Amino acid sequence: MPFLDTRVPAVLVRIDRNPFHHGTLGAVRSLGRAGVEVHVVADSAGSPVRRSRFVSEMHPPPRPNASAPEIAGVLRRVAARVSRPAVLIPMDDASAVAVGRMRDELTPGYLLPQQPGALAERVADKAQLAALCEHVGIPHPVTLVPESPAQAAAAAWRLGLPVVAKWSRPWLVPAGSGLRSTVVVNSAQEAQALYLRSAEAGSRLLLQAFLPPGPDLDWFFHGYADRSGTVRGGGPGRKQRAWPRTAGLTAVGRWTPNPQVQALAERLTGALGYRGILDLDFRRDSATGRYHLLDFNPRPGAQFRLFADACDVDVVRAQHLDLTHRPLPAPAPLPGRAFVVENYAPLSALRCRPGKRELAWYARDDRAPGFAMWALWCRHVALRLLDRLRRSAPAPASVRIGRQAGPPSSVTDNEKASRC
């Protein structure tokens, strides 16, 4: 285990209210096991993370959709309570963008990478990322940003259906809106309907050429770009199972050497001058064999613990070591290591051999979060099933008779799209 400076605490901040964010728990355990005092700024209501024995203190998070100055104000209050400079690690895009904007105001109380300008915000914005990739020569799916509903329909036809629709700043999508950060649309009418909800989503809609998923096509890269720009503490991984199944987070991942993905990640971070933790998503085009960058997340990916090497260095430990001016051990990769999220891939969790994988929730030295997760997950699944049953239940006879009395109702394509 690397010798971290335990005099320097760590503060993890996450604005997203997702109680099943296992990446936050991974960061708590990684730093806490090394003896670092860990503070968590996140929603603690019902979150299994608060049960971890490695959490020193939970702090209330900023409100959803808080402005960057509001987030900075919360973090300054936490810094005053911690009372000494701490390594600050954003765990979601919203907090990473805010920390990048307010870096100068936060540095008295926090240790942060020397990130140039608003780079975290530029790479997190999916429209700006497309332009950056074109500028530095990194393959990226053809992306169009429509300026009207008609342009959205025309872009869908031009790219060839189906197409991928994304909100350029998904962290601004309000909870409960029914909007998803990324969807596959199958008609020009669906693209138009999404465009009409741009104001509600809080950012621009972009349409992207669809690269079909498939076995061995979805890859990711995690790393930490240190003060010199050298990428440490991670590597390339293959997404073996996703949740949701066709396009979602990594439910099962495996550390798999891939020189092409490694080279693309290092070329991109070097060209941008990026410093700090990064999580990249790639998809290989089965027709051309080229790897296309899909997303650049300026923070730890939820499965970052997959890349804990033989020295037990991962991206959050690499950042703590680097910012406290401690030497980072030479890389000691463990190819073949697996990471499994039990609630998304329970059978895979049972099949994996101990020592060859890490589970997202269960740990022998920290069992309470795993038990809390299962209780919360069972309740979540039960509520979802009840909701589906209510939706699929036949309408009462009086309602059916009333419907029959009038003319047949028609559902427009736009209404169909809004329901998806």
C-alpha positions in Angstrom: 0.0 0.0 0.0 1.4 3.5 -0.9 2.2 5.7 2.0 -0.3 8.5 1.9 0.1 11.7 4.0 -2.6 11.0 6.6 -2.2 14.5 8.0 -4.1 15.7 4.9 -7.8 14.9 4.8 -9.9 14.3 1.7 -13.3 15.9 0.9 -15.5 14.1 -1.6 -18.4 16.2 -3.1 -21.3 14.9 -5.1 -24.4 16.9 -5.9 -26.3 14.1 -7.7 -28.9 12.6 -5.4 -28.4 9.0 -6.7 -28.3 6.8 -3.6 -26.7 3.9 -5.6 -23.6 5.8 -6.6 -21.0 3.1 -5.8 -18.1 5.2 -7.0 -18.5 7.5 -3.9 -18.3 4.4 -1.6 -15.2 3.2 -3.6 -13.4 6.5 -3.0 -14.4 6.5 0.7 -12.9 3.0 1.2 -9.8 3.7 -0.9 -8.7 6.7 1.1 -10.1 5.5 4.4 -8.2 2.2 4.3 -5.0 4.2 3.8 -5.7 6.1 7.0 -6.9 9.4 5.4 -9.7 11.3 7.2 -12.6 11.3 4.7 -15.4 13.8 4.6 -18.3 13.4 2.2 -20.4 16.3 1.0 -23.5 14.4 -0.4 -27.1 13.5 0.3 -27.0 11.1 3.2 -30.8 10.4 3.4 -30.9 6.6 2.8 -27.5 6.5 1.2 -25.5 3.3 2.0 -22.3 5.4 1.8 -23.1 6.9 5.2 -22.9 3.5 6.8 -19.2 3.0 5.9 -16.9 2.9 8.8 -14.4 4.9 6.8 -16.5 8.0 6.6 -15.3 10.6 9.1 -18.2 12.9 8.6 -21.1 13.5 6.2 -22.0 17.1 5.2 -25.2 18.4 3.6 -24.7 18.9 -0.1 -25.7 21.9 -2.2 -29.2 22.0 -3.5 -29.9 20.4 -6.9 -29.0 22.7 -9.8 -27.1 25.0 -7.4 -25.0 27.7 -9.0 -21.2 27.5 -8.9 -20.9 30.2 -6.2 -23.5 28.4 -4.1 -21.5 25.2 -4.4 -18.3 27.0 -3.5 -20.0 28.5 -0.5 -20.9 25.0 0.8 -17.4 23.8 0.3 -15.9 26.8 2.1 -18.1 26.0 5.1 -16.9 22.4 5.0 -13.3 23.6 4.7 -13.8 25.8 7.8 -15.1 22.7 9.7 -12.2 20.5 8.6 -9.9 23.4 9.6 -6.9 22.4 7.4 -6.2 22.1 3.7 -7.8 19.0 2.2 -7.6 17.2 -1.1 -10.9 17.9 -2.9 -12.3 15.3 -5.2 -15.6 16.0 -7.2 -17.5 12.7 -7.8 -20.0 14.0 -10.5 -19.9 16.3 -13.4 -21.9 19.1 -11.7 -19.4 19.4 -8.9 -16.4 19.0 -11.2 -17.6 21.9 -13.4 -18.3 24.1 -10.3 -14.9 23.4 -8.7 -13.2 24.2 -12.0 -15.1 27.5 -12.2 -14.4 28.5 -8.6 -10.9 27.1 -8.3 -9.2 30.3 -7.2 -11.8 30.8 -4.4 -11.4 27.2 -3.2 -7.6 26.8 -3.2 -7.0 28.4 0.3 -8.9 25.5 1.8 -8.3 22.8 -0.7 -5.6 21.1 -2.7 -6.6 20.9 -6.4 -4.8 20.0 -9.7 -3.5 22.9 -11.8 -6.3 22.6 -14.4 -6.0 25.2 -17.2 -9.0 27.6 -17.3 -12.5 26.1 -17.6 -11.2 22.9 -19.2 -13.3 20.6 -17.0 -16.4 22.3 -18.2 -15.4 22.2 -21.8 -14.7 18.4 -21.8 -17.9 17.7 -19.8 -20.0 19.6 -22.3 -20.7 17.1 -25.0 -21.1 19.7 -27.8 -17.8 21.3 -26.9 -16.1 17.9 -26.6 -17.0 17.1 -30.2 -15.3 20.3 -31.3 -12.2 19.5 -29.1 -11.9 16.1 -30.6 -12.0 17.5 -34.1 -9.4 20.0 -33.2 -6.9 17.5 -31.8 -7.7 14.7 -34.2 -9.4 12.2 -31.9 -12.1 10.0 -33.6 -15.5 11.0 -32.5 -19.0 10.2 -33.9 -20.3 12.8 -36.3 -22.2 15.3 -34.2 -24.7 17.9 -35.2 -26.2 20.7 -33.0 -29.6 21.8 -34.4 -30.9 25.3 -33.9 -34.6 24.6 -34.6 -37.1 21.7 -34.6 -36.8 21.6 -38.4 -33.0 21.4 -38.2 -33.3 18.6 -35.6 -35.5 16.6 -38.1 -33.1 17.3 -41.0 -30.1 16.3 -38.8 -31.7 13.0 -38.0 -32.2 12.2 -41.6 -28.7 13.4 -42.6 -27.0 11.2 -39.9 -29.2 8.2 -40.8 -31.7 6.7 -38.4 -31.4 5.6 -35.6 -29.4 8.4 -34.1 -28.1 9.2 -30.6 -29.6 12.2 -28.9 -27.7 13.8 -26.0 -28.1 16.9 -23.9 -24.8 18.8 -24.0 -24.8 19.4 -20.3 -26.6 16.4 -18.8 -26.0 17.5 -15.2 -28.5 20.3 -15.7 -31.4 17.9 -16.6 -33.9 18.3 -13.8 -34.8 15.2 -11.8 -38.3 13.9 -12.3 -38.6 15.4 -15.8 -38.6 12.1 -17.6 -35.6 13.2 -19.7 -32.6 11.1 -20.0 -29.1 12.3 -20.7 -28.7 10.0 -23.7 -31.4 8.2 -25.8 -31.6 6.5 -29.2 -34.2 8.1 -31.4 -35.7 6.3 -34.3 -37.6 9.0 -36.2 -37.2 12.6 -37.2 -40.4 13.4 -35.2 -38.8 12.1 -32.0 -35.8 14.3 -32.7 -38.1 17.3 -33.1 -40.0 16.5 -29.9 -36.8 16.3 -27.9 -35.6 19.6 -29.3 -38.8 21.3 -28.1 -37.8 20.3 -24.6 -34.4 22.0 -24.7 -35.4 24.8 -22.3 -36.6 22.2 -19.8 -33.4 20.2 -20.2 -31.3 23.3 -19.5 -28.8 22.8 -22.4 -28.5 22.2 -26.1 -29.7 19.0 -27.9 -27.1 17.4 -30.0 -27.6 14.5 -32.5 -24.8 12.0 -33.0 -24.2 9.2 -35.5 -25.2 5.9 -34.0 -22.4 3.4 -33.5 -24.1 0.0 -32.6 -22.9 -1.6 -29.3 -21.7 -5.2 -29.3 -19.3 -7.7 -27.8 -15.9 -6.2 -27.3 -16.9 -2.8 -28.7 -17.4 -0.7 -25.5 -14.3 0.4 -23.7 -13.4 2.9 -21.0 -10.2 4.5 -19.7 -9.5 5.8 -16.2 -6.5 7.7 -15.2 -5.0 10.6 -13.3 -2.9 13.2 -15.1 -0.3 14.4 -12.6 1.5 17.7 -12.3 3.8 16.8 -15.2 0.9 15.6 -17.4 1.9 11.9 -17.0 -1.2 9.7 -16.8 -1.1 7.4 -13.8 -3.3 5.2 -11.6 -5.5 3.6 -14.2 -5.7 2.0 -17.6 -8.1 0.7 -20.3 -11.0 -1.6 -19.5 -13.7 -3.4 -21.4 -17.3 -3.1 -20.6 -18.7 -6.7 -20.5 -22.1 -5.8 -19.2 -24.0 -2.6 -18.9 -27.1 -1.3 -17.0 -29.4 -0.6 -18.8 -28.4 -3.4 -21.1 -27.9 -1.6 -24.4 -26.4 1.7 -23.2 -25.7 2.4 -19.5 -23.1 2.3 -16.8 -20.7 -0.5 -16.4 -22.2 -3.4 -14.4 -19.3 -5.8 -15.2 -15.9 -4.5 -16.4 -12.5 -6.1 -16.9 -9.0 -4.6 -16.9 -7.9 -5.4 -20.5 -4.7 -4.1 -22.1 -5.5 -2.0 -25.2 -2.6 0.0 -26.7 -4.9 1.9 -29.0 -7.2 3.1 -26.3 -4.2 3.9 -24.0 -2.6 6.0 -26.8 -5.8 7.9 -27.6 -6.3 8.8 -23.9 -2.7 10.0 -23.5 -2.7 11.9 -26.7 -6.0 13.7 -25.8 -4.9 14.7 -22.3 -1.5 15.8 -23.5 -3.0 18.0 -26.3 -5.5 19.6 -23.9 -3.0 20.0 -21.0 -5.5 18.3 -18.8 -4.6 17.7 -15.1 -6.6 15.6 -12.6 -8.8 12.5 -12.7 -10.5 11.5 -15.9 -13.0 8.8 -17.1 -13.3 8.3 -20.8 -15.8 6.2 -22.8 -14.9 4.7 -26.2 -16.8 2.6 -28.7 -15.1 0.8 -31.5 -16.7 1.0 -34.9 -17.1 -2.6 -36.0 -17.0 -1.5 -39.7 -13.7 0.5 -39.5 -12.1 -0.8 -36.3 -11.5 2.8 -35.1 -12.1 3.7 -31.5 -14.4 6.8 -31.1 -14.5 8.9 -27.9 -18.1 9.1 -26.6 -17.7 10.9 -23.3 -15.0 12.7 -21.2 -15.9 12.8 -17.5 -13.6 15.1 -15.5 -13.9 13.1 -12.3 -13.6 9.4 -11.2 -15.8 6.9 -13.0 -18.0 4.8 -10.7 -15.9 1.7 -11.5 -12.5 3.3 -10.9 -11.6 0.7 -8.3 -11.2 -1.8 -11.2 -7.8 -0.2 -11.7 -6.4 -0.7 -8.2 -3.0 -2.1 -9.2 -0.5 -4.4 -7.4 0.6 -1.5 -5.3 -3.1 -0.7 -4.6 -2.8 2.6 -6.3 -6.0 3.9 -8.0 -6.9 7.3 -9.4 -8.1 8.9 -6.0 -4.9 7.7 -4.2 -2.8 8.9 -7.2 -4.4 12.4 -6.8 -3.8 12.4 -3.0 -0.2 11.3 -3.4 0.5 13.9 -6.2 -1.1 16.9 -4.5 0.7 16.1 -1.2 4.0 15.8 -3.1 4.4 12.1 -2.3 6.1 9.8 -4.9 3.8 7.6 -6.9 4.9 4.0 -7.2 5.8 2.7 -10.6 2.7 1.3 -12.4 2.0 -2.4 -11.5 -1.0 -3.3 -13.8 -3.2 -6.3 -13.0 -4.8 -7.2 -16.3 -7.8 -9.5 -16.1 -9.0 -8.0 -12.8 -12.8 -7.5 -12.8 -15.2 -5.1 -11.2 -18.8 -6.1 -10.6 -21.8 -4.1 -9.4 -23.9 -6.6 -7.5 -27.3 -5.0 -7.8 -26.9 -4.7 -11.6 -25.2 -8.0 -12.2 -25.9 -10.4 -9.2 -25.1 -13.6 -11.1 -21.8 -12.3 -12.2 -21.0 -11.3 -8.6 -21.6 -14.9 -7.6 -19.5 -16.4 -10.4 -16.4 -14.2 -10.0 -13.5 -15.7 -8.2 -12.2 -13.9 -5.0 -9.0 -12.1 -5.6 -9.7 -11.7 -9.3 -12.4 -9.0 -8.8 -13.7 -6.3 -6.6 -17.4 -5.9 -5.7 -18.9 -2.4 -5.7 -20.8 -2.7 -2.5 -19.7 -5.7 -0.4 -16.4 -5.7 1.4 -15.2 -7.9 4.3 -13.8 -4.9 6.2 -16.8 -2.7 5.6 -20.0 -4.8 5.4 -22.7 -2.3 6.5 -23.0 -0.4 3.2 -23.6 -3.7 1.3 -26.4 -4.7 3.6 -27.9 -1.2 3.4 -27.7 -1.2 -0.4 -29.7 -4.5 -0.6 -32.4 -3.2 1.6 -32.7 0.0 -0.4 -32.5 -1.8 -3.7 -35.2 -4.3 -2.8 -37.5 -1.4 -1.9 -36.6 0.5 -5.1 -37.4 -2.6 -7.3 -40.6 -3.2 -5.4 -41.8 0.3 -6.0 -40.9 0.1 -9.7 -42.9 -3.1 -10.1 -45.9 -1.6 -8.3 -45.7 1.4 -10.6 -45.6 -0.8 -13.7 -48.5 -2.9 -12.5 -50.6 0.3 -11.9 -49.7 1.5 -15.4 -50.6 -1.8 -17.1 -53.9 -2.4 -15.1 -57.0 -2.2 -17.2 -59.1 1.0 -16.9 -62.4 0.8 -14.9 -65.5 -0.1 -16.9 -66.9 3.5 -16.6 -63.7 4.9 -18.1 -63.7 2.4 -20.9 -67.3 3.2 -21.7 -66.6 6.9 -21.7 -63.7 6.4 -24.1 -65.9 4.5 -26.5 -68.5 7.2 -26.6 -66.2 9.6 -28.4 -64.2 9.3 -31.6 -61.0 7.2 -31.5 -58.1 9.0 -29.9 -54.9 9.5 -31.9 -51.5 9.7 -30.3 -49.0 11.9 -32.2 -45.4 11.0 -32.8 -44.4 13.8 -30.6 -46.5 12.5 -27.7 -44.9 9.0 -28.2 -41.5 10.5 -28.1 -42.3 12.4 -24.9 -43.4 9.2 -23.2 -40.1 7.4 -24.0 
